[in-house]
Amino acid sequence: MQSKTASGAISTFAKSFKDGNIDGMLVGGSNAMKMFSKSFLGIAGIATTGVTVSAWLQDTISKSVNLAEEAEGVRLAFERLNQPDLLNNLRKETHNTVTDVELMKQAVKFNDFNLDINKMGTFLAFAQQKAKDTGQSIDYMVDSIVTGLGRKSLPILDNLGLSSAEIKKEMEKTGDMTTAVAEIIKKRMAEAGDYVETAADRAAKKETELNNAMEELGRTFQPLTETAGEMFHKIQLGAINALNAMRPLIDMLTEAGRVRQ
């Protein structure tokens, strides 16, 4: 069954590459290019995009590998948390509007602040709701709730509409800021009612899906590009060492030239 989205086509290509499925790679790459071409044609109203499949693939793979390299440290740190179900839970709580890399980054930060990682989903669900209500970036709101709780910063938590007075009042009951904020959030989420998906949510989901697929593709090709880079490095080093080895011969020829003069 062919994928109906560009990100799905990229995922198909990546999986086929892992499995050594040449046909799948061709289908995935071809489908992705058709979708991108169709989008460009619809917007520009021209007969051709001027972009070849090979050029598109080269650019996509290059960007994907860069994305994977930037995310590698975050993934390793997240894996050390040893929370196999956490990422899926955070995806659900944020309704797939935040990239995996951003979720893992915030989870690592949450843990570094010695906050209860099992409660993180509730806080992120609230951040997602506030992003929708205010039009602010979801990543900005997620970072604000995590950093605000971690630093116990009332001004940062105010980014989410959590007033200092309200938090202080609740803290008189709970004796702890994180618990106080959790209680306030519980009330706010109950007042907000059931989740309603907006056009902005749908756009964020598509962007997140594409970003995740790109990062997955990058992880697929990263070992290959590292191997190619290592080979090129050895070729360069070998050529330089060979030239350096010719130094005695060059010196001898230079000296012979001087004697003849």
Helices and strands as residue ranges (DSSP letters): H 6-19, H 22-44, H 53-79, H 86-93, H 100-112, G 117-119, H 120-134, H 138-151, H 154-157, G 158-160, H 164-174, H 177-192, H 199-245, H 247-260
